[in-house]
Structure formats: structure tokens, C-alpha cells
Amino acid sequence: MFTKNVSTGAVNVAYIIKFIYGFLLPPGLFVTVLALLSVMLFHKKSKLAILLGAVTCLMYLSFIPLTGILLVHPLENHYQPPEKPKGDVLVMLGGGGDARNA
């Protein structure tokens, strides 16, 4: 993890910090709290722990970008824009920005 090259070591630490912040800031905080609560209930042999664990897994899957890509991609490719739009106004809607595609 720690190398002689300071810039490479700093990058590794930055990724570790971003990974930790992902679980300490919302929405990851909700998953972390529910996971801890589920583990505590599991140690007490509560049947609620299984349900809470399943809800935690579903919440985690709903928060990761891969799930969004898999759900939205078929919708984006299903409808093709018209070749010659008719009308006086063309409205383009955007859903946000992504620095990787800039």
C-alpha cells in the first residue's frame, strides 16, 4: 500500500478514503446502519435479522450505479429519436452531468 513514490501512495490513500466515505455519507450511511442493526439482531437470534438483512441488500443494490445502468439502458435504446423532428421548438432534457464523459 505504501510505496516510495509519494504521488502513487497519495492516490491509494485517496481511493481508500473515498471508499470509506461511501459508507459514512448518505445513502451509504443507511446501508451501513441497517447492516449493523441486522448483525446485532442476528446475534440475538431474531428472525427480524433475516428480513432486515434482505432489505439492506436490496437497498445496497438500488444505490450502486450498475443497477441504474441495467435498468435505464433498455429504456434509452428502445426509443429512437425521429430523423426529421417536426415543430418549431426542440427541447432537450438532461438528467445531470458526469465528469467522466466531459
BATOR-302512 format. One record per residue: residue in one letter; x, y, z of N, C-alpha, C, O in turn. Coordinates in steps of 0.001 Angstrom, whole numbers, padded with zeros to 6 digits, always signed. Layout:
! residues N
AXYZXYZXYZXYZ
...
//
This chain:
! residues 102
M+000832-001184+000000+000000+000000+000000+000875+001245+000000+000669+002139-000821
F+001825+001320+000883+002709+002476+000921+003897+002211+000013+004562+001181+000121
T+004152+003145-000873+005248+002992-001821+006202+004155-001668+005935+005118-000949
K+007330+004042-002367+008309+005131-002313+007825+006342-003099+008156+007480-002765
N+007054+006098-004127+006524+007196-004925+005378+007845-004152+004348+007215-003912
V+005561+009088-003771+004580+009777-002925+003256+009961-003652+002195+009797-003050
S+003299+010298-004932+002053+010554-005649+001228+009277-005781+000004+009340-005673
T+001841+008141-006008+001102+006891-006102+000514+006520-004743-000630+006072-004662
G+001284+006702-003688+000783+006425-002350-000382+007320-001987-001334+006878-001344
A-000311+008590-002401-001402+009516-002116-002660+009109-002868-003766+009266-002350
V-002509+008594-004071-003670+008159-004836-004305+006950-004157-005530+006860-004075
N-003493+006028-003676-004043+004852-002994-004814+005252-001741-005890+004716-001476
V-004278+006178-000982-004961+006644+000226-006255+007373-000146-007262+007247+000551
A-006229+008128-001230-007434+008846-001663-008546+007866-002022-009707+008114-001698
Y-008219+006771-002676-009237+005780-003010-009786+005113-001759-010982+004831-001674
I-008919+004861-000790-009365+004250+000465-010312+005196+001200-011336+004766+001731
I-009969+006485+001229-010818+007469+001905-012172+007584+001195-013207+007662+001857
K-012177+007596-000145-013441+007664-000883-014295+006428-000624-015518+006523-000515
F-013650+005272-000527-014389+004040-000243-015045+004108+001132-016205+003729+001292
I-014302+004591+002121-014841+004703+003482-015955+005744+003531-016981+005518+004172
Y-015768+006878+002863-016806+007911+002851-018086+007410+002189-019178+007863+002533
G-017961+006489+001253-019147+005932+000602-020081+005237+001571-021286+005155+001332
F-019524+004732+002674-020354+004059+003672-020688+004953+004853-021512+004582+005689
L-020067+006123+004941-020332+007020+006066-021217+008204+005704-021729+008889+006590
L-021400+008449+004423-022267+009537+003968-023498+008949+003296-023430+007858+002730
P-024625+009656+003350-025829+009135+002693-025598+008980+001194-024872+009793+000620
P-026160+008008+000548-027081+006978+001005-026382+005761+001612-027048+004892+002175
G-025059+005683+001509-024340+004541+002071-024480+004422+003570-024374+003326+004118
L-024717+005535+004240-024895+005527+005692-026108+004688+006091-026072+003979+007097
F-027181+004769+005302-028381+003995+005595-028094+002499+005496-028556+001714+006324
V-027335+002116+004488-026976+000706+004322-026099+000249+005482-026284-000847+006010
T-025147+001086+005876-024254+000740+006984-025025+000566+008284-024811-000403+009012
V-025913+001494+008576-026694+001416+009815-027592+000183+009802-027681-000525+010805
L-028260-000080+008679-029132-001252+008601-028331-002548+008687-028787-003517+009294
A-027147-002576+008087-026311-003774+008164-025860-004028+009604-025887-005168+010069
L-025449-002979+010305-025047-003144+011704-026214-003599+012572-026051-004459+013438
L-027379-003026+012344-028569-003422+013091-028943-004873+012799-029355-005610+013696
S-028798-005271+011548-029093-006644+011171-028126-007627+011837-028538-008696+012287
V-026850-007266+011898-025864-008125+012565-026167-008235+014058-026069-009315+014641
M-026531-007117+014668-026864-007148+016099-028078-008046+016362-028089-008812+017326
L-029092-007948+015509-030277-008788+015674-029961-010254+015379-030555-011150+015978
F-029031-010500+014462-028653-011875+014132-027977-012540+015323-028193-013724+015581
H-027159-011783+016050-026510-012327+017241-027507-012618+018355-027262-013471+019208
K-028629-011909+018346-029674-012153+019351-030672-013217+018879-031686-013462+019533
K-030371-013845+017734-031210-014917+017166-032621-014432+016830-033592-015170+016997
S-032727-013217+016366-034020-012664+015993-034321-012989+014530-033440-012915+013674
K-035569-013346+014258-035971-013641+012879-036074-012363+012041-036055-012409+010811
L-036181-011247+012717-036229-009966+012027-034898-009662+011331-034856-008874+010385
A-033818-010284+011797-032498-010044+011226-032434-010468+009762-031782-009808+008953
I-033101-011556+009421-033093-012032+008030-033828-011050+007135-033357-010719+006047
L-034969-010591+007589-035733-009610+006810-034953-008303+006660-034883-007731+005572
L-034377-007846+007752-033603-006602+007705-032362-006756+006836-031976-005818+006139
G-031739-007919+006866-030591-008183+006003-030981-008168+004534-030238-007654+003698
A-032143-008730+004216-032626-008717+002830-032941-007294+002377-032624-006919+001248
V-033555-006509+003238-033847-005109+002908-032554-004332+002712-032467-003487+001821
T-031553-004608+003534-030266-003938+003405-029611-004267+002062-029079-003384+001389
C-029655-005532+001684-029076-005930+000395-029812-005273-000770-029185-004811-001724
L-031138-005231-000692-031906-004580-001758-031603-003080-001836-031498-002514-002924
M-031465-002449-000674-031124-001022-000675-029742-000804-001283-029552+000115-002079
Y-028775-001645-000912-027431-001511-001467-027456-001681-002981-026832-000906-003706
L-028175-002692-003458-028252-002906-004903-028927-001742-005612-028580-001427-006750
S-029883-001101-004957-030550+000041-005594-029666+001281-005619-029902+002186-006420
F-028646+001341-004753-027788+002524-004694-026579+002449-005618-026002+003487-005939
I-026177+001262-006056-024963+001173-006863-025279+001556-008310-026383+001303-008792
P-024314+002163-009000-024554+002630-010373-024874+001512-011368-025602+001747-012332
L-024351+000313-011158-024603-000783-012089-026088-001077-012219-026563-001355-013320
T-026820-001023-011137-028256-001271-011172-028968-000206-012002-029861-000516-012791
G-028568+001043-011818-029164+002113-012612-028891+001952-014099-029766+002186-014933
I-027674+001554-014420-027316+001349-015825-028141+000210-016417-028665+000329-017525
L-028256-000891-015681-029013-002033-016189-030499-001731-016346-031149-002294-017227
L-031049-000853-015509-032464-000522-015610-032764+000536-016663-033809+000485-017311
V-031866+001486-016840-032123+002600-017755-031697+002282-019183-032312+002772-020130
H-030677+001485-019353-030136+001205-020688-031190+000663-021662-031255+001143-022794
P-032011-000309-021274-033035-000767-022222-034036+000325-022601-034519+000354-023733
L-034349+001216-021669-035285+002299-021986-034675+003290-022962-035363+003799-023846
E-033392+003563-022807-032738+004526-023692-032626+003986-025111-032730+004752-026069
N-032421+002706-025259-032252+002128-026592-033566+001729-027244-033598+001458-028444
H-034647+001689-026481-035936+001277-027025-036535+002340-027950-037125+002004-028977
Y-036391+003592-027601-036989+004679-028377-035899+005419-029140-034978+005978-028545
Q-036014+005416-030459-035061+006139-031298-035628+007521-031631-036823+007653-031897
P-034771+008555-031617-035274+009891-031972-035648+009943-033451-035053+009239-034267
P-036627+010771-033799-037016+010870-035211-035892+011492-036039-035126+012326-035555
E-035815+011064-037300-034759+011591-038173-034989+013066-038493-034045+013856-038498
K-036245+013440-038761-036578+014837-039059-037649+015287-038071-038836+015055-038301
P-037244+015931-036970-038259+016376-035999-039151+017462-036590-038680+018341-037313
K-040447+017393-036274-041398+018397-036735-041714+019326-035590-041837+018887-034447
G-041846+020586-035875-042211+021548-034847-041266+022734-034849-040236+022734-035523
D-041643+023750-034075-040873+024983-034011-039817+024955-032910-038836+025697-032969
V-040009+024120-031928-039132+024113-030762-038625+022691-030537-039376+021721-030629
L-037356+022598-030246-036764+021324-029885-036295+021420-028441-035451+022254-028114
V-036834+020579-027584-036498+020603-026170-035646+019376-025863-036042+018241-026130
M-034468+019627-025296-033601+018516-024908-033524+018479-023391-033136+019458-022753
L-033893+017350-022826-033878+017195-021384-032616+016455-020982-032202+015508-021651
G-032014+016885-019900-030822+016227-019386-031039+015759-017971-031797+016365-017214
G-030371+014675-017612-030556+014110-016283-029392+014382-015354-029271+013714-014327
G-028542+015325-015669-027397+015590-014801-026113+015486-015580-026115+015228-016784
G-025035+015687-014892-023733+015659-015540-022852+014573-014963-023049+014116-013837
D-021887+014175-015749-020910+013175-015331-019539+013652-015783-019295+013842-016975
A-018654+013841-014824-017336+014390-015133-016518+013448-016008-015614+013898-016712
R-016818+012141-015977-016051+011202-016794-016334+011367-018273-015477+011055-019100
N-017515+011851-018627-017892+011992-020030-017685+013414-020548-018039+013706-021690
A-017126+014290-019743-016969+015685-020165-015811+015848-021117-015536+016959-021571
//
